[in-house]
Amino acid sequence: MGEGRENRMDSELFQAASKGHLQFFDNLTGPSSTFLKVTTQKNTVLHVALQFKKFEFAEKIVYLCPSLVYKTNSKDNTPLHVAAKVGISSMVKLLIDHAKKLDVETSGRQLLSMVNQRKDTALHVAVQYGKFEIVKMLIKEDPKLAMYVNKAGESALFLAVDKQRYDMASYILSSSPDCSYAGRHGMNVLHAIIIHTSTCKCSFCSLYILEIFGHNFVCT
C-alpha cells in the first residue's frame, strides 16, 4: 500500500502534463525518478501529455526519461497506443524515433508490435479511430503490423472494411500484401464486404470495393 502511494503521481505533475506547462521543467530540482510516478490508471506523465495533445511537454519528457516510451498503463496501452488514438503524427514520429535509438537491434519494431489487453497494436487503434496518416506511418515503419490479429480475432484490414474505411483498406492491401484478412467471430474481410454491400443502397460503394479487392476475390 505504502509503495503504491509513493509511486503515485501528484496533482502538480498531472496538471503540468495535462496543460503543457513547460515552466514545470524550469522549477524541477528532483531526479528523473519523478517522471516514473503514475496515476491510478498507471498512466505515466508521458501518457498524460499525449492524451491531452501537449506535444512540447511530451517531447521534453521523452528526452529526460526515454524509458517511458515503453511503459504501459493498467490496460497495457503504451504511449504509442495513446498517440495513435489522438492522431497527431508528430507525436507518433517522436515515439518511433526514440524507440529506434533505444532498440537499435530491431530498429524500434518492438514498440510498434506491443499490444494492449485487447491485443490491439497501435495500428489497430489508428484504424479504429480513423487516423489514416498514422496508419500510413505505422505500416511504412513495419508492414508486418498488418499481420497481427487482436483478442477478438480482428486484423487491421478487417477493421478498416468493417468501419467502411475503404481508403485505409486499400492502403493496407497495397502496402502489406501479406496482411491478415481475419475478423471476429470466425468472419473475414469477405464477410464484412458482403454485409456492407448488402445493406448499402449506393452503387458507388460496391464499385469502389470491387476496385480495391478485385472482382474474383469478392465473388469467391
C-alpha positions as CSV (number, residue, x, y, z in Angstrom):
1,M,0.0,0.0,0.0
2,G,2.7,2.5,1.0
3,E,4.8,1.7,-2.0
4,G,1.8,2.3,-4.3
5,R,1.2,5.7,-2.7
6,E,4.9,6.6,-3.0
7,N,4.7,5.9,-6.7
8,R,1.5,7.9,-7.2
9,M,1.7,11.0,-9.5
10,D,1.0,14.2,-7.6
11,S,-1.5,16.8,-8.8
12,E,1.3,19.3,-9.7
13,L,2.8,16.9,-12.2
14,F,-0.5,15.8,-13.6
15,Q,-1.6,19.5,-14.1
16,A,1.7,20.4,-15.7
17,A,1.4,17.5,-18.2
18,S,-2.2,17.9,-19.0
19,K,-1.9,21.6,-19.5
20,G,1.5,21.6,-21.1
21,H,3.1,23.9,-18.6
22,L,6.8,23.9,-19.7
23,Q,7.8,26.1,-16.8
24,F,7.5,22.9,-14.7
25,F,10.9,21.8,-16.0
26,D,12.5,25.1,-15.0
27,N,11.5,24.5,-11.4
28,L,12.4,20.9,-11.4
29,T,15.1,20.1,-8.8
30,G,14.5,16.4,-8.1
31,P,15.8,13.4,-10.0
32,S,14.2,12.0,-13.2
33,S,12.5,9.3,-11.0
34,T,9.8,12.0,-10.5
35,F,8.7,11.1,-14.0
36,L,8.2,7.4,-13.1
37,K,5.2,8.2,-10.9
38,V,1.8,7.1,-12.3
39,T,-1.9,7.9,-12.0
40,T,-4.4,5.4,-10.5
41,Q,-4.8,4.0,-14.1
42,K,-1.0,3.6,-14.2
43,N,-0.6,6.3,-16.8
44,T,2.8,7.9,-16.8
45,V,3.4,11.6,-17.3
46,L,4.1,10.8,-21.0
47,H,0.7,9.0,-21.4
48,V,-1.0,12.1,-19.8
49,A,0.8,14.6,-22.0
50,L,0.0,12.7,-25.2
51,Q,-3.6,12.2,-24.1
52,F,-4.0,16.0,-23.8
53,K,-2.0,16.6,-27.0
54,K,0.7,18.5,-25.3
55,F,3.5,17.7,-27.8
56,E,6.2,20.0,-26.5
57,F,5.8,18.7,-23.0
58,A,5.8,15.1,-24.2
59,E,9.0,15.8,-26.2
60,K,10.7,17.2,-23.1
61,I,9.7,14.1,-21.1
62,V,11.0,11.7,-23.7
63,Y,14.4,13.4,-23.8
64,L,14.6,13.5,-20.0
65,C,13.3,10.0,-19.4
66,P,13.5,7.9,-22.6
67,S,12.4,4.6,-20.9
68,L,8.9,6.0,-20.6
69,V,8.4,5.2,-24.3
70,Y,7.9,1.6,-23.4
71,K,5.9,2.0,-20.2
72,T,2.3,0.6,-20.2
73,N,-0.7,1.7,-18.2
74,S,-3.3,-0.5,-16.5
75,K,-4.8,-1.5,-19.8
76,D,-1.3,-2.2,-21.2
77,N,-1.5,0.7,-23.6
78,T,1.9,2.2,-24.5
79,P,2.4,5.9,-25.2
80,L,2.3,4.8,-28.9
81,H,-1.3,3.5,-28.4
82,V,-2.3,6.8,-27.0
83,A,-0.6,8.8,-29.7
84,A,-2.3,6.6,-32.4
85,K,-5.7,7.3,-30.8
86,V,-5.1,11.0,-30.6
87,G,-3.9,11.1,-34.2
88,I,-1.0,13.6,-34.1
89,S,1.6,12.4,-36.5
90,S,4.4,14.4,-34.9
91,M,3.8,12.6,-31.6
92,V,3.9,9.2,-33.3
93,K,7.1,10.1,-35.1
94,L,8.7,11.3,-31.8
95,L,8.0,7.9,-30.1
96,I,9.1,5.8,-33.1
97,D,12.4,7.8,-33.5
98,H,13.2,7.4,-29.8
99,A,12.3,3.7,-29.9
100,K,14.8,3.3,-32.7
101,K,17.5,4.8,-30.5
102,L,16.7,2.6,-27.6
103,D,16.2,-0.5,-29.6
104,V,18.8,-0.4,-32.3
105,E,18.7,-4.2,-33.0
106,T,15.1,-4.2,-34.2
107,S,15.0,-0.5,-35.3
108,G,12.1,0.2,-32.9
109,R,9.9,-2.5,-34.1
110,Q,9.5,-3.9,-30.6
111,L,7.4,-0.8,-29.6
112,L,5.4,-1.0,-32.8
113,S,4.4,-4.6,-32.2
114,M,3.5,-4.2,-28.5
115,V,-0.2,-5.0,-27.7
116,N,-2.6,-3.9,-25.0
117,Q,-5.0,-6.1,-23.1
118,R,-7.3,-6.3,-26.1
119,K,-4.2,-7.5,-28.1
120,D,-4.5,-4.3,-30.2
121,T,-1.3,-2.9,-31.8
122,A,-1.1,0.8,-32.3
123,L,-2.1,0.1,-35.9
124,H,-5.4,-1.5,-34.7
125,V,-6.1,1.7,-32.7
126,A,-5.3,4.0,-35.5
127,V,-7.7,2.2,-37.8
128,Q,-10.4,2.1,-35.2
129,Y,-10.2,5.8,-34.7
130,G,-9.9,6.7,-38.3
131,K,-6.4,8.1,-38.2
132,F,-5.3,7.5,-41.7
133,E,-2.0,9.4,-41.6
134,I,-1.0,7.3,-38.5
135,V,-1.9,4.1,-40.3
136,K,0.4,5.1,-43.2
137,M,3.3,5.9,-40.8
138,L,3.0,2.7,-38.8
139,I,2.8,0.4,-41.9
140,K,5.7,2.2,-43.5
141,E,7.8,1.5,-40.5
142,D,6.7,-2.1,-40.3
143,P,4.4,-3.6,-42.9
144,K,4.2,-6.8,-40.9
145,L,1.9,-5.0,-38.4
146,A,-1.0,-5.7,-40.7
147,M,-0.5,-9.4,-40.0
148,Y,-1.4,-9.0,-36.3
149,V,-4.8,-10.1,-35.0
150,N,-6.3,-8.8,-31.8
151,K,-8.1,-10.7,-29.0
152,A,-11.4,-10.5,-30.9
153,G,-9.7,-12.1,-33.9
154,E,-9.7,-8.8,-35.9
155,S,-6.9,-7.8,-38.3
156,A,-6.3,-4.2,-39.2
157,L,-7.7,-4.8,-42.7
158,F,-10.9,-6.3,-41.3
159,L,-11.4,-3.3,-39.0
160,A,-10.9,-0.9,-41.9
161,V,-13.5,-2.7,-44.1
162,D,-15.9,-3.2,-41.1
163,K,-15.8,0.5,-40.4
164,Q,-16.2,1.2,-44.2
165,R,-12.8,3.0,-44.3
166,Y,-12.0,1.7,-47.7
167,D,-9.2,4.2,-48.3
168,M,-7.4,2.6,-45.4
169,A,-8.2,-0.9,-46.6
170,S,-6.8,-0.1,-50.0
171,Y,-3.6,1.3,-48.5
172,I,-3.1,-1.7,-46.2
173,L,-3.6,-4.1,-49.1
174,S,-1.1,-2.3,-51.3
175,S,1.5,-1.7,-48.6
176,S,1.3,-5.1,-46.9
177,P,0.5,-7.9,-49.3
178,D,0.8,-10.5,-46.6
179,C,-1.7,-8.8,-44.3
180,S,-4.3,-10.8,-42.4
181,Y,-7.9,-11.0,-43.6
182,A,-9.1,-12.4,-40.3
183,G,-12.1,-11.0,-38.4
184,R,-14.1,-11.5,-35.3
185,H,-16.5,-14.5,-34.7
186,G,-14.8,-16.5,-37.4
187,M,-15.5,-13.9,-40.1
188,N,-13.0,-12.5,-42.5
189,V,-12.8,-9.5,-44.8
190,L,-15.1,-11.1,-47.3
191,H,-17.9,-11.4,-44.8
192,A,-17.6,-7.7,-43.9
193,I,-17.7,-6.8,-47.6
194,I,-20.9,-8.8,-48.1
195,I,-22.6,-7.4,-45.1
196,H,-21.9,-3.8,-46.0
197,T,-22.6,-4.1,-49.7
198,S,-25.9,-5.8,-49.0
199,T,-27.1,-3.1,-46.7
200,C,-25.7,-0.2,-48.7
201,K,-28.0,1.2,-51.4
202,C,-25.2,3.2,-53.0
203,S,-23.9,1.5,-56.2
204,F,-20.7,3.6,-55.9
205,C,-19.7,1.8,-52.7
206,S,-20.0,-1.6,-54.4
207,L,-17.9,-0.4,-57.4
208,Y,-15.3,1.1,-55.1
209,I,-15.0,-2.2,-53.2
210,L,-14.6,-4.1,-56.4
211,E,-11.9,-1.7,-57.5
212,I,-10.0,-2.3,-54.2
213,F,-10.3,-6.0,-53.7
214,G,-10.9,-7.3,-57.2
215,H,-13.9,-9.0,-58.7
216,N,-12.6,-12.5,-58.2
217,F,-12.0,-12.0,-54.5
218,V,-15.4,-10.5,-53.8
219,C,-17.2,-13.2,-55.8
220,T,-15.3,-16.1,-54.3
